[in-house]
Amino acid sequence: MLPGEFKLIRLNDEHYFKHFDCGDGDLNEFLIEDSKNFLRSLLAVTYLLESDTHTVAFFSLFNDKITAEDFSSNRKWNQFRSSVISSEKRFKSYPAMKIGRLGICEEYKGLKIGTAILDFLKGWFVDYNRTGCKFITVDAYRESLGFYERNEFKFLTENDKEEDTRLMYFDLLPLHLN
Ligand SMILES: CC(C)(COP(=O)(O)OP(=O)(O)OC[C@H]1O[C@@H](n2cnc3c(N)ncnc32)[C@H](O)[C@@H]1OP(=O)(O)O)[C@@H](O)C(=O)NCCC(=O)NCCS
């Protein structure tokens, strides 16, 4: 559940942004400079969690897929498919939703708001999705890997171990079956 004292808002063109600073210049800039363009171009939808005075958090969602190209070999791809797909039928790609951006305003970090957002998204994409979506993915900043690991996201590949961001995923199916 998202904290009830804040309002969840789907960004629209007229929205006036309240104060936001998550400590990461690129994320701050994306929100203020780019998020409306992404919305207009149908590339990403941004959601805001607002208090009376602050943008407490924001997240931007993209469609995504997991494919063989995410893996270093066919063997790894097949290993992944057999670990997460129980049916006989194997597909060339699996539908996913990417958390393209996520930031919590400095004043509100460490209050489990990031965790509440991930829990909300997991539920949302299981119960209210309009199309099939099996995974949540994220290109996680190195500084936030621990946060996603605590929220049960896994690394998709070892190829990006030395990169600034690492591709992580969460499988929605077990939640759906529970
Ligand atoms: C990373 C971020 C989203 C976490 O949000 P948050 O609301 O502060 O996190 P939570 O309070 O829900 O933390 C949940 C757990 O993750 C841990 N955690 C939080 N941030 C962490 C980090 N950067 N590294 C490692 N662990 C972290 C917390 O200690 C907590 O652990 P616990 O369950 O053992 O107490 C937030 O700090 C942020 O906006 N950072 C800057 C932007 C960023 O890195 N965004 C991610 C882009 S991919």
The ligand as a Gaussian input file, in Angstrom:
#p B3LYP/6-31G(d) Opt

LIG

0 1
 C       17.185000       3.949000      -3.918000
 C       15.891000       4.624000      -3.399000
 C       14.824000       4.559000      -4.485000
 C       15.437000       3.849000      -2.158000
 O       14.199000       4.388000      -1.683000
 P       13.868000       4.466000      -0.111000
 O       12.435000       4.796000       0.058000
 O       14.850000       5.383000       0.527000
 O       14.182000       2.955000       0.333000
 P       13.446000       2.101000       1.492000
 O       13.289000       2.938000       2.702000
 O       12.215000       1.477000       0.925000
 O       14.569000       0.968000       1.729000
 C       14.278000      -0.415000       1.721000
 C       15.525000      -1.184000       2.075000
 O       16.535000      -0.947000       1.100000
 C       17.701000      -0.405000       1.729000
 N       18.243000       0.631000       0.879000
 C       17.657000       1.819000       0.557000
 N       18.456000       2.504000      -0.279000
 C       19.544000       1.734000      -0.465000
 C       20.723000       1.884000      -1.228000
 N       20.939000       2.974000      -1.974000
 N       21.651000       0.895000      -1.195000
 C       21.445000      -0.217000      -0.454000
 N       20.341000      -0.432000       0.278000
 C       19.411000       0.524000       0.280000
 C       17.211000       0.191000       3.055000
 O       18.250000       0.219000       4.011000
 C       16.103000      -0.769000       3.417000
 O       16.681000      -1.939000       4.006000
 P       15.964000      -2.684000       5.246000
 O       14.693000      -3.274000       4.657000
 O       16.962000      -3.721000       5.630000
 O       15.702000      -1.635000       6.268000
 C       16.147000       6.118000      -2.967000
 O       17.179000       6.125000      -2.012000
 C       16.538000       7.045000      -4.113000
 O       15.679000       7.703000      -4.687000
 N       17.862000       7.128000      -4.413000
 C       18.375000       8.046000      -5.457000
 C       17.941000       7.650000      -6.835000
 C       18.154000       6.194000      -7.176000
 O       19.206000       5.589000      -6.923000
 N       17.112000       5.597000      -7.786000
 C       17.137000       4.237000      -8.296000
 C       17.357000       4.349000      -9.763000
 S       17.537000       2.748000     -10.477000

